[in-house]
Amino acid sequence: MPYALLVVAIAFNMAGQVLLKRAAMSGAGPEAAAVVKAYLSPYFFLGVGSLGVSMLLWVNVLRKVPLTIAHPATAVVFVFVPILAHFLWGEPLPPLRLLGIAVIVAGVYLVFRGTA
């Protein structure tokens, strides 16, 4: 159960990152007006809320899962957020970035493998 909670906390973190990016994209026009528009976007409030839920869940995760396992697991955010950004907004995923993502996946695998 604690690892399921970890997965949910990570999912809320990823959702928060994507929602904040969407909020940032909602602002157009002069810089100050664009920032205000982004902060007033419903995506901003959803993103902040999602990150807040993630932090609340995170505290509960830390009560049950060793930090040496839980924290490295959050690296999957660095895997899925760029992939989501690529498919949602066409952000580039050049070969070197893909290699970096593969290194992260290998690192997370080794962390979990080392706990067995």
C-alpha positions in Angstrom: 0.0 0.0 0.0 2.8 2.5 0.8 4.2 2.1 -2.7 0.7 2.7 -4.3 0.6 5.9 -2.3 4.0 6.8 -3.7 2.8 6.2 -7.2 -0.3 8.4 -6.6 1.9 11.2 -5.1 4.1 11.1 -8.2 1.1 11.2 -10.5 -0.2 14.3 -8.7 3.3 15.9 -9.0 3.4 15.1 -12.8 -0.1 16.5 -13.2 0.8 19.6 -11.4 3.8 20.2 -13.6 1.8 19.8 -16.8 -1.0 22.0 -15.5 1.4 24.8 -14.5 3.0 24.6 -18.0 -0.5 24.9 -19.5 -1.2 27.9 -17.3 2.1 29.6 -18.3 1.1 29.1 -22.0 -2.3 30.8 -21.4 -0.7 34.2 -21.0 -0.2 36.3 -24.2 0.6 39.9 -24.8 2.8 42.2 -22.8 4.9 40.4 -20.2 3.2 41.7 -17.0 -0.3 41.0 -18.4 0.7 37.6 -19.6 2.0 36.7 -16.1 -1.1 37.9 -14.4 -3.3 36.0 -16.9 -1.3 32.8 -16.3 -1.7 33.2 -12.5 -5.4 33.7 -12.9 -5.8 30.7 -15.2 -7.8 27.8 -13.9 -4.9 25.6 -14.9 -2.7 27.5 -12.5 -5.1 26.8 -9.6 -5.4 23.1 -10.6 -1.7 22.8 -10.9 -1.0 24.3 -7.5 -3.7 22.2 -6.0 -2.3 19.1 -7.6 1.2 19.9 -6.3 -0.4 20.5 -2.8 -2.1 17.1 -2.8 1.2 15.6 -3.9 3.0 17.1 -1.0 0.3 15.9 1.5 0.6 12.4 0.1 4.4 12.7 0.2 4.4 13.2 3.9 2.4 10.0 4.3 4.7 8.2 1.9 7.7 9.2 4.0 6.2 7.7 7.1 6.2 4.3 5.5 8.8 4.2 2.7 12.5 4.8 3.3 13.7 8.1 1.8 16.5 6.3 0.0 13.8 4.6 -2.0 11.0 7.1 -2.2 13.1 10.1 -3.3 14.8 8.4 -6.2 11.4 7.0 -7.3 10.3 10.6 -7.9 12.8 10.8 -10.8 10.1 9.2 -13.0 8.7 12.7 -13.1 11.7 13.6 -15.2 10.9 10.8 -17.5 7.1 11.3 -18.0 6.8 15.1 -18.0 9.1 15.6 -21.0 7.3 12.8 -22.9 3.9 14.4 -22.0 5.2 17.8 -23.1 6.3 16.3 -26.4 2.9 14.8 -27.2 0.9 17.7 -25.8 2.8 20.7 -27.1 5.3 19.3 -29.6 8.3 20.1 -27.3 11.4 18.5 -28.8 12.9 15.2 -27.6 16.3 15.1 -29.2 18.5 12.0 -29.0 20.6 13.3 -26.1 17.5 14.1 -24.0 16.2 10.6 -24.7 19.5 9.2 -23.6 19.2 11.2 -20.4 15.7 9.8 -19.8 17.1 6.3 -20.4 19.8 6.9 -17.8 17.2 8.1 -15.3 15.1 4.9 -15.9 18.2 2.8 -15.4 19.0 4.6 -12.2 15.6 4.2 -10.8 15.7 0.5 -11.7 19.0 0.1 -9.9 17.8 1.8 -6.8 14.8 -0.5 -6.6 16.9 -3.5 -7.5 19.3 -2.7 -4.8 16.6 -2.9 -2.2 15.8 -6.6 -2.9 
